[in-house]
Amino acid sequence: MSPITEDQHREDQHRRALEFRRLHEAQEPFVIPNAWDAGTARLLTGLGFAAIASTSAGLAHSLGRSDGANLVSRDEVLANARELAAATHLPVSADLESGYGADREQIAETIRLAAAAGLVGGSIEDATGDPDAPLHTFAEAVGRVRAAVLAARELDFPFTVTARAENFLYGRPDLDDTIRRLQAFEEAGADVLFAPGLPDAEAVRAVCAAVDRPVNVLVAGPLLELTVDRLGELGVRRISLGSGLSRLAFTATMNAARTIRHTGSFAPLTEALPYGSVNALLAPQDGGPGTE
């Protein structure tokens, strides 16, 4: 099969971008699972999800590094994003952490590079990666989101910017400040708003009621007890799994290896998908990735 032309690539990316926007405009919430490599992107595509996101933690862990400490470079994140986008015909959005830049021009450049990698969306958070000062000031956080939005608006397709308020992930369970930041991010032009780590359904409801843009929720901790339908009733439009699937894979590997190491039994391997089944799941489809 001949490689696609640049015009075909632009047309395909524009299609994905519009599909991603329409998902956020629907009345029903959608789950956007987080892949960490091409194989998981292909697997999730085959299972019928409508879009895919990356996971910074899943990527860091796959590289043998800790997450949240600025140990993964922008180049590595963009290479991973390119890999995910090439493995699927679905819209792909990436966790771009704090934008990989000390200033707003560098954040704008990250958005442009993300688009060039094949992404149709990305998130910018207000965390710094510095344990001594884990969050940007309010003014700086808003300015960084605005820089990302302005860069996105200059692209030739609708790149979806998600703005994240990280209070609850960094030991600052201040719902009022979280909402204040999300409202300011909305005013700065963010397309989707996200406060990972919300503690319960009432906090989710409060966030959704306080803003007019679609809200993404990370299902983790107490929120794992909720369902897609329940989150929709609370006002949520997008539901992400974060590093949940990658940690589940890590857990299964660790538990099986521990059993083999300490008991000598290979019984855990009997639960693995057969070799042929995995090959079949990842077999090339007609038209290949990136096509209808």
Buried (B, 14 or more C-beta within 10 A) or exposed (E): EEEBEEEEEEEBBBBBBBBBBEBBEEEEBBBBBBBBBBBBBBBBBBEEBBBBBBBBBBBBBBEEEEBBEEEBEBEBBBEBBBBBBBBBBBBBBBBBBBBBBEEBEBBBBBBBBBBEBBBBBBBBBBBBBEEEEBBBEEEEBBBBBBBBBBBBEEBEBBBBBBBBBBBBBBEBBEBEBBBBBBBBBBEBBBBBBBBBBBEEBEBBBBBBEBBEBBBBBBBBEEBEEBEBEBBBBBBBBBBBBBBBBBBEBBEEEEEBEEBBEEEEEEEBEEEEEEEEEEEEEBEEEEEEBBEE
